[in-house]
């Protein structure tokens, strides 16, 4: 499994999402706003995005940290 996470600096939910992915042993690509990535690119990729983090697992859109945690809870992980 591989993840893609859109994030930004000073975002506790972004940090929590990355920590959860690490705990699950999932490699991730981080696209950090302001560090080579823009809000426009985020909205182009995820038109409904209003905040970060925004997370994909194996090309499946999950949502934010709350949805990521729910995803793993529902899978029994």
N, CA, C and O atoms as a GROMACS GRO file, in nm:
protein
  308
    1UNK      N    1   0.085  -0.118   0.000
    1UNK     CA    2   0.000   0.000   0.000
    1UNK      C    3   0.089   0.124   0.000
    1UNK      O    4   0.193   0.127   0.066
    2UNK      N    5   0.046   0.224  -0.074
    2UNK     CA    6   0.119   0.350  -0.081
    2UNK      C    7   0.020   0.463  -0.063
    2UNK      O    8  -0.094   0.454  -0.108
    3UNK      N    9   0.064   0.570   0.002
    3UNK     CA   10  -0.024   0.683   0.028
    3UNK      C   11   0.033   0.810  -0.035
    3UNK      O   12   0.153   0.824  -0.059
    4UNK      N   13  -0.058   0.903  -0.060
    4UNK     CA   14  -0.024   1.038  -0.104
    4UNK      C   15  -0.094   1.131  -0.006
    4UNK      O   16  -0.214   1.119   0.016
    5UNK      N   17  -0.019   1.223   0.052
    5UNK     CA   18  -0.077   1.315   0.149
    5UNK      C   19  -0.041   1.459   0.113
    5UNK      O   20   0.077   1.493   0.100
    6UNK      N   21  -0.143   1.540   0.098
    6UNK     CA   22  -0.125   1.684   0.082
    6UNK      C   23  -0.122   1.742   0.222
    6UNK      O   24  -0.209   1.710   0.304
    7UNK      N   25  -0.024   1.827   0.251
    7UNK     CA   26  -0.009   1.880   0.386
    7UNK      C   27   0.044   2.023   0.381
    7UNK      O   28   0.064   2.080   0.274
    8UNK      N   29   0.065   2.078   0.500
    8UNK     CA   30   0.130   2.208   0.514
    8UNK      C   31   0.203   2.210   0.648
    8UNK      O   32   0.180   2.123   0.732
    9UNK      N   33   0.289   2.308   0.668
    9UNK     CA   34   0.360   2.324   0.795
    9UNK      C   35   0.261   2.362   0.905
    9UNK      O   36   0.156   2.419   0.879
   10UNK      N   37   0.297   2.331   1.030
   10UNK     CA   38   0.219   2.367   1.148
   10UNK      C   39   0.076   2.317   1.144
   10UNK      O   40  -0.017   2.388   1.182
   11UNK      N   41   0.058   2.195   1.097
   11UNK     CA   42  -0.074   2.134   1.086
   11UNK      C   43  -0.073   2.006   1.169
   11UNK      O   44  -0.013   1.906   1.129
   12UNK      N   45  -0.138   2.009   1.285
   12UNK     CA   46  -0.137   1.893   1.374
   12UNK      C   47  -0.205   1.773   1.310
   12UNK      O   48  -0.162   1.660   1.331
   13UNK      N   49  -0.311   1.795   1.231
   13UNK     CA   50  -0.379   1.684   1.166
   13UNK      C   51  -0.291   1.621   1.059
   13UNK      O   52  -0.295   1.500   1.037
   14UNK      N   53  -0.211   1.703   0.992
   14UNK     CA   54  -0.116   1.650   0.893
   14UNK      C   55  -0.014   1.561   0.963
   14UNK      O   56   0.017   1.451   0.916
   15UNK      N   57   0.039   1.609   1.075
   15UNK     CA   58   0.138   1.531   1.151
   15UNK      C   59   0.076   1.402   1.204
   15UNK      O   60   0.140   1.296   1.200
   16UNK      N   61  -0.048   1.410   1.253
   16UNK     CA   62  -0.116   1.290   1.303
   16UNK      C   63  -0.137   1.188   1.191
   16UNK      O   64  -0.121   1.068   1.212
   17UNK      N   65  -0.174   1.236   1.074
   17UNK     CA   66  -0.196   1.146   0.960
   17UNK      C   67  -0.066   1.078   0.919
   17UNK      O   68  -0.065   0.957   0.894
   18UNK      N   69   0.043   1.153   0.913
   18UNK     CA   70   0.172   1.094   0.876
   18UNK      C   71   0.217   0.992   0.981
   18UNK      O   72   0.272   0.888   0.947
   19UNK      N   73   0.195   1.023   1.108
   19UNK     CA   74   0.230   0.930   1.215
   19UNK      C   75   0.149   0.802   1.203
   19UNK      O   76   0.204   0.692   1.218
   20UNK      N   77   0.020   0.814   1.177
   20UNK     CA   78  -0.065   0.695   1.162
   20UNK      C   79  -0.020   0.609   1.045
   20UNK      O   80  -0.014   0.487   1.055
   21UNK      N   81   0.013   0.674   0.933
   21UNK     CA   82   0.062   0.599   0.817
   21UNK      C   83   0.192   0.526   0.851
   21UNK      O   84   0.210   0.410   0.813
   22UNK      N   85   0.281   0.594   0.922
   22UNK     CA   86   0.407   0.530   0.962
   22UNK      C   87   0.381   0.412   1.054
   22UNK      O   88   0.445   0.307   1.040
   23UNK      N   89   0.289   0.427   1.148
   23UNK     CA   90   0.256   0.318   1.240
   23UNK      C   91   0.202   0.196   1.166
   23UNK      O   92   0.222   0.082   1.207
   24UNK      N   93   0.132   0.222   1.055
   24UNK     CA   94   0.075   0.113   0.975
   24UNK      C   95   0.176   0.057   0.875
   24UNK      O   96   0.147  -0.038   0.803
   25UNK      N   97   0.296   0.118   0.871
   25UNK     CA   98   0.400   0.071   0.780
   25UNK      C   99   0.374   0.108   0.635
   25UNK      O  100   0.417   0.038   0.544
   26UNK      N  101   0.304   0.218   0.615
   26UNK     CA  102   0.267   0.261   0.480
   26UNK      C  103   0.359   0.375   0.435
   26UNK      O  104   0.368   0.479   0.500
   27UNK      N  105   0.427   0.353   0.322
   27UNK     CA  106   0.508   0.459   0.262
   27UNK      C  107   0.416   0.564   0.205
   27UNK      O  108   0.307   0.534   0.156
   28UNK      N  109   0.460   0.689   0.212
   28UNK     CA  110   0.377   0.796   0.157
   28UNK      C  111   0.462   0.900   0.085
   28UNK      O  112   0.578   0.924   0.117
   29UNK      N  113   0.397   0.961  -0.012
   29UNK     CA  114   0.454   1.077  -0.081
   29UNK      C  115   0.384   1.198  -0.021
   29UNK      O  116   0.261   1.203  -0.014
   30UNK      N  117   0.463   1.295   0.023
   30UNK     CA  118   0.406   1.415   0.082
   30UNK      C  119   0.415   1.531  -0.017
   30UNK      O  120   0.521   1.557  -0.074
   31UNK      N  121   0.305   1.598  -0.036
   31UNK     CA  122   0.300   1.719  -0.118
   31UNK      C  123   0.266   1.834  -0.025
   31UNK      O  124   0.150   1.858   0.008
   32UNK      N  125   0.370   1.905   0.017
   32UNK     CA  126   0.354   2.010   0.117
   32UNK      C  127   0.331   2.145   0.049
   32UNK      O  128   0.412   2.191  -0.031
   33UNK      N  129   0.218   2.207   0.084
   33UNK     CA  130   0.187   2.339   0.029
   33UNK      C  131   0.293   2.439   0.073
   33UNK      O  132   0.334   2.442   0.189
   34UNK      N  133   0.338   2.520  -0.022
   34UNK     CA  134   0.441   2.619   0.007
   34UNK      C  135   0.582   2.567  -0.013
   34UNK      O  136   0.678   2.644  -0.008
   35UNK      N  137   0.595   2.438  -0.034
   35UNK     CA  138   0.727   2.378  -0.057
   35UNK      C  139   0.724   2.301  -0.188
   35UNK      O  140   0.743   2.179  -0.192
   36UNK      N  141   0.700   2.374  -0.295
   36UNK     CA  142   0.696   2.312  -0.427
   36UNK      C  143   0.557   2.281  -0.477
   36UNK      O  144   0.538   2.250  -0.594
   37UNK      N  145   0.459   2.289  -0.389
   37UNK     CA  146   0.320   2.261  -0.425
   37UNK      C  147   0.233   2.380  -0.386
   37UNK      O  148   0.258   2.445  -0.285
   38UNK      N  149   0.131   2.407  -0.467
   38UNK     CA  150   0.044   2.522  -0.443
   38UNK      C  151  -0.098   2.477  -0.409
   38UNK      O  152  -0.138   2.364  -0.436
   39UNK      N  153  -0.174   2.569  -0.348
   39UNK     CA  154  -0.314   2.542  -0.318
   39UNK      C  155  -0.391   2.516  -0.447
   39UNK      O  156  -0.484   2.435  -0.449
   40UNK      N  157  -0.354   2.584  -0.554
   40UNK     CA  158  -0.419   2.563  -0.683
   40UNK      C  159  -0.400   2.420  -0.732
   40UNK      O  160  -0.492   2.359  -0.786
   41UNK      N  161  -0.280   2.366  -0.713
   41UNK     CA  162  -0.254   2.226  -0.753
   41UNK      C  163  -0.336   2.130  -0.667
   41UNK      O  164  -0.386   2.029  -0.717
   42UNK      N  165  -0.349   2.161  -0.539
   42UNK     CA  166  -0.431   2.078  -0.451
   42UNK      C  167  -0.575   2.077  -0.500
   42UNK      O  168  -0.636   1.970  -0.513
   43UNK      N  169  -0.631   2.194  -0.526
   43UNK     CA  170  -0.771   2.204  -0.569
   43UNK      C  171  -0.790   2.141  -0.708
   43UNK      O  172  -0.897   2.088  -0.737
   44UNK      N  173  -0.689   2.148  -0.792
   44UNK     CA  174  -0.696   2.082  -0.922
   44UNK      C  175  -0.703   1.930  -0.904
   44UNK      O  176  -0.776   1.862  -0.976
   45UNK      N  177  -0.628   1.879  -0.808
   45UNK     CA  178  -0.626   1.735  -0.781
   45UNK      C  179  -0.750   1.689  -0.705
   45UNK      O  180  -0.804   1.582  -0.731
   46UNK      N  181  -0.795   1.773  -0.611
   46UNK     CA  182  -0.911   1.740  -0.525
   46UNK      C  183  -1.000   1.864  -0.519
   46UNK      O  184  -0.985   1.946  -0.429
   47UNK      N  185  -1.093   1.878  -0.615
   47UNK     CA  186  -1.175   2.000  -0.622
   47UNK      C  187  -1.252   2.033  -0.494
   47UNK      O  188  -1.280   2.150  -0.468
   48UNK      N  189  -1.286   1.934  -0.415
   48UNK     CA  190  -1.363   1.959  -0.292
   48UNK      C  191  -1.275   1.997  -0.173
   48UNK      O  192  -1.328   2.025  -0.065
   49UNK      N  193  -1.143   1.998  -0.190
   49UNK     CA  194  -1.051   2.023  -0.078
   49UNK      C  195  -1.067   2.165  -0.024
   49UNK      O  196  -1.060   2.263  -0.098
   50UNK      N  197  -1.090   2.173   0.106
   50UNK     CA  198  -1.100   2.302   0.174
   50UNK      C  199  -0.993   2.314   0.282
   50UNK      O  200  -0.972   2.423   0.337
   51UNK      N  201  -0.927   2.203   0.313
   51UNK     CA  202  -0.825   2.202   0.417
   51UNK      C  203  -0.727   2.088   0.389
   51UNK      O  204  -0.745   2.010   0.296
   52UNK      N  205  -0.624   2.081   0.472
   52UNK     CA  206  -0.530   1.970   0.466
   52UNK      C  207  -0.529   1.903   0.603
   52UNK      O  208  -0.564   1.968   0.701
   53UNK      N  209  -0.492   1.779   0.612
   53UNK     CA  210  -0.441   1.695   0.505
   53UNK      C  211  -0.551   1.644   0.414
   53UNK      O  212  -0.668   1.637   0.451
   54UNK      N  213  -0.511   1.607   0.294
   54UNK     CA  214  -0.596   1.536   0.198
   54UNK      C  215  -0.517   1.412   0.161
   54UNK      O  216  -0.399   1.421   0.125
   55UNK      N  217  -0.580   1.296   0.170
   55UNK     CA  218  -0.506   1.170   0.164
   55UNK      C  219  -0.566   1.074   0.062
   55UNK      O  220  -0.687   1.058   0.052
   56UNK      N  221  -0.477   1.010  -0.013
   56UNK     CA  222  -0.511   0.899  -0.102
   56UNK      C  223  -0.438   0.775  -0.052
   56UNK      O  224  -0.324   0.784  -0.007
   57UNK      N  225  -0.503   0.660  -0.059
   57UNK     CA  226  -0.438   0.532  -0.036
   57UNK      C  227  -0.454   0.449  -0.163
   57UNK      O  228  -0.566   0.422  -0.206
   58UNK      N  229  -0.342   0.408  -0.222
   58UNK     CA  230  -0.346   0.331  -0.347
   58UNK      C  231  -0.443   0.392  -0.448
   58UNK      O  232  -0.528   0.322  -0.504
   59UNK      N  233  -0.430   0.521  -0.472
   59UNK     CA  234  -0.511   0.595  -0.569
   59UNK      C  235  -0.658   0.606  -0.533
   59UNK      O  236  -0.738   0.651  -0.615
   60UNK      N  237  -0.697   0.565  -0.412
   60UNK     CA  238  -0.834   0.582  -0.364
   60UNK      C  239  -0.838   0.702  -0.271
   60UNK      O  240  -0.763   0.708  -0.174
   61UNK      N  241  -0.924   0.800  -0.302
   61UNK     CA  242  -0.934   0.918  -0.218
   61UNK      C  243  -0.998   0.880  -0.085
   61UNK      O  244  -1.106   0.820  -0.082
   62UNK      N  245  -0.931   0.916   0.024
   62UNK     CA  246  -0.980   0.886   0.159
   62UNK      C  247  -1.042   1.009   0.223
   62UNK      O  248  -1.151   1.000   0.280
   63UNK      N  249  -0.975   1.122   0.215
   63UNK     CA  250  -1.021   1.246   0.280
   63UNK      C  251  -0.914   1.297   0.373
   63UNK      O  252  -0.795   1.291   0.341
   64UNK      N  253  -0.956   1.348   0.489
   64UNK     CA  254  -0.863   1.404   0.586
   64UNK      C  255  -0.822   1.302   0.691
   64UNK      O  256  -0.842   1.181   0.674
   65UNK      N  257  -0.765   1.352   0.802
   65UNK     CA  258  -0.717   1.264   0.908
   65UNK      C  259  -0.830   1.183   0.970
   65UNK      O  260  -0.814   1.063   0.994
   66UNK      N  261  -0.943   1.247   0.996
   66UNK     CA  262  -1.056   1.177   1.057
   66UNK      C  263  -1.101   1.060   0.971
   66UNK      O  264  -1.128   0.951   1.022
   67UNK      N  265  -1.109   1.082   0.840
   67UNK     CA  266  -1.150   0.977   0.747
   67UNK      C  267  -1.044   0.866   0.739
   67UNK      O  268  -1.077   0.749   0.724
   68UNK      N  269  -0.917   0.904   0.748
   68UNK     CA  270  -0.810   0.805   0.746
   68UNK      C  271  -0.819   0.714   0.868
   68UNK      O  272  -0.810   0.592   0.856
   69UNK      N  273  -0.838   0.774   0.984
   69UNK     CA  274  -0.852   0.696   1.107
   69UNK      C  275  -0.974   0.604   1.099
   69UNK      O  276  -0.968   0.487   1.139
   70UNK      N  277  -1.084   0.656   1.047
   70UNK     CA  278  -1.206   0.578   1.030
   70UNK      C  279  -1.184   0.462   0.933
   70UNK      O  280  -1.232   0.351   0.955
   71UNK      N  281  -1.110   0.488   0.826
   71UNK     CA  282  -1.079   0.385   0.726
   71UNK      C  283  -1.010   0.265   0.793
   71UNK      O  284  -1.049   0.151   0.771
   72UNK      N  285  -0.909   0.293   0.874
   72UNK     CA  286  -0.836   0.184   0.939
   72UNK      C  287  -0.922   0.116   1.046
   72UNK      O  288  -0.912  -0.006   1.063
   73UNK      N  289  -1.004   0.191   1.116
   73UNK     CA  290  -1.093   0.132   1.218
   73UNK      C  291  -1.191   0.036   1.152
   73UNK      O  292  -1.215  -0.074   1.203
   74UNK      N  293  -1.248   0.076   1.040
   74UNK     CA  294  -1.344  -0.009   0.970
   74UNK      C  295  -1.279  -0.135   0.914
   74UNK      O  296  -1.344  -0.239   0.903
   75UNK      N  297  -1.152  -0.125   0.879
   75UNK     CA  298  -1.079  -0.242   0.827
   75UNK      C  299  -1.028  -0.330   0.941
   75UNK      O  300  -0.970  -0.437   0.917
   76UNK      N  301  -1.050  -0.285   1.064
   76UNK     CA  302  -1.005  -0.364   1.178
   76UNK      C  303  -0.857  -0.358   1.203
   76UNK      O  304  -0.799  -0.450   1.263
   77UNK      N  305  -0.794  -0.252   1.158
   77UNK     CA  306  -0.648  -0.238   1.176
   77UNK      C  307  -0.616  -0.145   1.291
   77UNK      O  308  -0.499  -0.122   1.321
   0.00000   0.00000   0.00000
